[in-house]
Amino acid sequence: MVTIVVLSIWIIFVSQFLMIYHRLPTRHLFLLKIIASFGFFAVGISAFLENPNQIAIYFSYLLTGLVFGLLGDIGLGLKEIFPSQRQSWMAIGGFSFLIGHLFYIIVLYNIASYALYVVLPIAVVLSFFGFLLNHYVLHLQLGKMKAIILLYTFISSVLLVLGIGNVLFDYSIVSLMLGIAVVLFVVSDYLLAILYFKKTEIKQRKAIKIINLSLYYIAQYIIAMVLFIG
């Protein structure tokens, strides 16, 4: 019951936050974004305290992933507060999300019962197509961030393959929820890449940002709720 109350408060807060997102000054935006991001961590903690026996398998890895998601949000937020250090904070934020993905991969790997040796080759192929998409379709200007983006693309591809693979071959409510979260994460990441590495019109950027944040928060919320149902 407590988790549902915390979740309800968080959904209301995030909904209101996204509605006024583009009207907020930079520092207020940063503060409210961190509060919004702390919400999915709070949901995860509440879920653990309310239902510890059922979620022991997932707790440490999923909650750690949520923590690194929160740290990633802080890093990306600080790039707006300290524009002279923009690339450094962007790299820190991206690296934090990457580490968070690794913890989610551990959970997905432990759920999987199919032949895992096929995961990496498929992920490599997806990464290659991701590179083609970035370079020839989206025309992203990655600059000095190219190496970390390529690594991030590969890790995201592994996450995506495991997430979808688990739904197909090891179906359960947990694998379904994590699979949906993974897909939302990947789409959110691509929208974020467009925002950071491609010139777009202001109205288009505003719309992309809201969609990006909505998908991201839904994904993190789903992961937090996995801790509740175990």
C-alpha positions as CSV (number, residue, x, y, z in Angstrom):
1,M,0.0,0.0,0.0
2,V,2.8,2.4,0.9
3,T,4.5,1.8,-2.4
4,I,1.3,2.6,-4.3
5,V,1.0,5.9,-2.4
6,V,4.6,6.8,-3.1
7,L,4.1,5.8,-6.8
8,S,0.9,7.9,-7.1
9,I,2.6,10.9,-5.6
10,W,5.6,10.5,-8.0
11,I,3.3,10.1,-11.0
12,I,1.4,13.3,-10.1
13,F,4.7,15.2,-9.5
14,V,6.3,14.0,-12.8
15,S,3.2,14.8,-14.8
16,Q,3.0,18.3,-13.5
17,F,6.8,18.7,-13.9
18,L,6.6,17.7,-17.6
19,M,3.7,20.1,-18.2
20,I,5.8,23.1,-17.0
21,Y,9.2,21.8,-18.1
22,H,9.9,24.4,-20.8
23,R,8.8,27.3,-18.7
24,L,11.2,26.7,-15.9
25,P,14.5,28.6,-15.3
26,T,17.6,26.4,-15.6
27,R,18.4,26.0,-11.9
28,H,14.8,25.4,-11.0
29,L,14.6,22.9,-13.8
30,F,17.7,21.1,-12.5
31,L,16.3,20.9,-9.0
32,L,12.8,19.6,-10.0
33,K,14.4,17.1,-12.4
34,I,16.5,15.6,-9.6
35,I,13.4,15.4,-7.4
36,A,11.5,13.7,-10.2
37,S,14.4,11.2,-10.7
38,F,14.7,10.5,-7.0
39,G,11.1,9.5,-7.1
40,F,11.7,6.2,-9.0
41,F,14.5,5.4,-6.5
42,A,12.0,6.1,-3.6
43,V,9.5,3.7,-5.2
44,G,12.1,1.0,-5.4
45,I,13.1,1.4,-1.8
46,S,9.5,1.5,-0.7
47,A,8.8,-1.7,-2.7
48,F,11.8,-3.5,-1.0
49,L,10.7,-2.4,2.5
50,E,7.1,-3.5,1.8
51,N,7.8,-6.8,0.1
52,P,11.4,-7.9,0.9
53,N,11.1,-11.7,0.6
54,Q,9.8,-11.8,-3.0
55,I,12.3,-9.4,-4.5
56,A,15.6,-10.5,-3.0
57,I,16.8,-11.8,-6.3
58,Y,16.3,-8.5,-8.1
59,F,16.8,-6.0,-5.3
60,S,20.5,-5.2,-5.3
61,Y,21.1,-5.1,-9.0
62,L,17.9,-3.3,-10.1
63,L,18.1,-0.8,-7.2
64,T,21.8,-0.1,-8.1
65,G,20.7,0.5,-11.7
66,L,18.2,3.0,-10.5
67,V,20.8,4.7,-8.4
68,F,23.1,5.1,-11.5
69,G,20.1,6.4,-13.4
70,L,19.7,9.1,-10.8
71,L,23.4,9.9,-11.0
72,G,23.1,10.1,-14.8
73,D,20.3,12.6,-14.5
74,I,22.4,14.7,-12.1
75,G,25.3,14.6,-14.5
76,L,23.2,15.6,-17.5
77,G,21.6,18.3,-15.4
78,L,24.9,19.8,-14.3
79,K,25.9,20.4,-17.9
80,E,23.3,23.1,-18.1
81,I,24.4,24.6,-14.8
82,F,28.0,24.7,-15.8
83,P,28.0,25.2,-19.6
84,S,31.8,25.6,-19.8
85,Q,32.1,22.0,-18.6
86,R,29.3,20.7,-20.8
87,Q,31.1,17.9,-22.5
88,S,32.6,16.6,-19.2
89,W,29.3,16.5,-17.4
90,M,27.6,14.9,-20.5
91,A,30.3,12.2,-20.5
92,I,29.8,11.6,-16.7
93,G,26.0,11.4,-17.1
94,G,26.3,9.0,-20.1
95,F,28.8,6.8,-18.3
96,S,26.5,6.6,-15.3
97,F,23.6,5.5,-17.4
98,L,25.9,2.9,-19.1
99,I,26.8,1.5,-15.7
100,G,23.2,1.4,-14.8
101,H,22.5,-0.6,-18.0
102,L,25.2,-3.1,-17.0
103,F,23.3,-3.8,-13.7
104,Y,20.1,-4.3,-15.6
105,I,21.9,-6.7,-18.0
106,I,23.0,-8.8,-15.0
107,V,19.3,-9.2,-14.0
108,L,18.2,-10.0,-17.5
109,Y,21.1,-12.5,-17.9
110,N,20.1,-14.3,-14.8
111,I,16.5,-14.7,-16.0
112,A,17.5,-16.0,-19.4
113,S,17.6,-19.8,-20.0
114,Y,18.2,-19.8,-23.8
115,A,21.6,-20.1,-25.6
116,L,23.3,-16.9,-24.4
117,Y,26.2,-17.2,-26.9
118,V,23.9,-15.8,-29.5
119,V,23.3,-12.5,-27.6
120,L,26.7,-10.9,-28.3
121,P,26.7,-11.5,-32.1
122,I,23.1,-10.2,-32.4
123,A,24.1,-7.2,-30.3
124,V,27.1,-6.5,-32.6
125,V,24.9,-6.5,-35.6
126,L,22.4,-4.2,-33.9
127,S,25.3,-1.9,-32.9
128,F,26.4,-1.8,-36.6
129,F,22.9,-0.8,-37.7
130,G,22.8,1.7,-34.9
131,F,26.0,3.2,-36.2
132,L,24.5,3.4,-39.7
133,L,21.4,5.0,-38.3
134,N,23.4,7.6,-36.3
135,H,25.6,8.5,-39.2
136,Y,23.6,8.2,-42.4
137,V,20.0,8.6,-41.3
138,L,20.0,10.9,-38.2
139,H,23.3,12.6,-39.2
140,L,24.4,13.0,-35.6
141,Q,27.5,15.1,-35.0
142,L,29.1,13.0,-32.3
143,G,32.5,14.7,-32.3
144,K,34.7,13.7,-29.3
145,M,31.8,11.7,-27.8
146,K,31.9,9.1,-30.7
147,A,33.8,6.5,-28.7
148,I,31.5,6.5,-25.6
149,I,28.4,6.6,-27.9
150,L,29.6,3.5,-29.8
151,L,30.2,1.8,-26.4
152,Y,26.9,2.9,-25.2
153,T,25.2,1.7,-28.4
154,F,26.7,-1.8,-27.9
155,I,25.7,-2.0,-24.2
156,S,22.2,-0.8,-25.1
157,S,22.0,-3.5,-27.9
158,V,22.9,-6.2,-25.4
159,L,20.2,-4.9,-23.1
160,L,17.7,-4.9,-25.9
161,V,18.5,-8.4,-27.1
162,L,18.3,-9.8,-23.6
163,G,15.1,-7.9,-22.8
164,I,13.3,-9.1,-25.9
165,G,14.8,-12.5,-25.8
166,N,13.5,-13.1,-22.3
167,V,10.0,-12.1,-23.3
168,L,10.1,-14.6,-26.2
169,F,11.8,-17.5,-24.5
170,D,11.4,-17.0,-20.7
171,Y,8.0,-15.3,-20.5
172,S,6.8,-14.1,-17.1
173,I,5.3,-10.8,-15.8
174,V,8.8,-9.8,-14.7
175,S,10.4,-10.5,-18.1
176,L,7.6,-8.7,-19.8
177,M,7.9,-5.6,-17.6
178,L,11.7,-5.5,-18.0
179,G,11.4,-6.1,-21.8
180,I,9.0,-3.1,-22.1
181,A,11.3,-1.0,-19.9
182,V,14.3,-1.9,-22.1
183,V,12.5,-0.9,-25.3
184,L,11.4,2.4,-23.8
185,F,15.0,3.0,-22.6
186,V,16.5,2.5,-26.1
187,V,13.9,4.7,-27.8
188,S,14.5,7.4,-25.1
189,D,18.3,7.2,-25.6
190,Y,17.9,7.7,-29.4
191,L,15.7,10.8,-28.8
192,L,18.3,12.1,-26.3
193,A,21.0,11.6,-28.9
194,I,19.0,13.6,-31.4
195,L,18.7,16.4,-28.9
196,Y,22.4,16.5,-28.1
197,F,24.0,15.8,-31.4
198,K,21.6,17.1,-34.1
199,K,20.4,20.6,-34.9
200,T,16.6,20.7,-34.8
201,E,14.0,23.4,-34.7
202,I,13.0,24.8,-31.3
203,K,9.4,23.5,-31.4
204,Q,10.7,20.1,-32.5
205,R,13.3,20.0,-29.8
206,K,10.7,20.8,-27.1
207,A,8.4,18.0,-28.3
208,I,11.3,15.5,-28.5
209,K,12.4,16.4,-25.0
210,I,9.0,15.8,-23.4
211,I,8.7,12.5,-25.2
212,N,12.2,11.5,-24.2
213,L,11.6,12.3,-20.6
214,S,8.2,10.6,-20.6
215,L,9.6,7.3,-22.0
216,Y,12.6,7.5,-19.6
217,Y,10.5,7.9,-16.5
218,I,8.0,5.3,-17.5
219,A,10.9,2.8,-18.0
220,Q,12.4,3.6,-14.6
221,Y,9.0,3.4,-13.0
222,I,8.4,-0.1,-14.5
223,I,11.8,-1.3,-13.2
224,A,11.0,0.1,-9.7
225,M,7.7,-1.8,-9.8
226,V,9.5,-5.0,-10.7
227,L,10.9,-4.7,-7.2
228,F,7.4,-4.6,-5.9
229,I,6.0,-7.7,-7.6
230,G,9.3,-9.7,-7.5
